[in-house]
Amino acid sequence: MSVRQVLHSAFSRQLPSLILCVLLPLPHLDAKTRPSAALDPGYVRALAAADHFLQAWQSGDVESGTALLSSHAKEAVTSDGVEAFFSAPVPGAYEIERGKLLKRGRYEFPVVLAMETAKGARARRHFSSIIVVNTGNNDWAVDKLP
């Protein structure tokens, strides 16, 4: 028997085991790693509104951030409160976690705001949530500041 025939024979016997080793873990995927079902269009728009609002916060853009607030949020927070929220001394970062539907047209997204109190200082994390509502005509606005 030639070397080539020996290798081919050995590989042929090992191939089924190799395929089995690769395929066995697939059914045991964690639910978080499986592709999720299609998202509700409202969820996508609400998430986009939350992201745009937090981008405005990150860049210190009070005008854009205020434009994304619902009338209820504008009434609940004073203009000084909005200014204070957007005037971080050093630009921060944020994380938006998976949101949940509170009721039709209203979503809550847990967020983490990472902020430095001074240049070069260690960042602190602030855990909160942001609520986004459908204000009509597929317009979404932030109803509760983080």
PyMOL commands that set and color helices and strands:
alter all, ss='L'
color gray80, all
select helices_A, chain A and resi 3-23+26-28+41-59+62-67+71-76+79-86
alter helices_A, ss='H'
color red, helices_A
select strands_A, chain A and resi 93-96+100-103+106-115+124-136+139-144
alter strands_A, ss='S'
color yellow, strands_A
deselect
rebuild
show_as cartoon
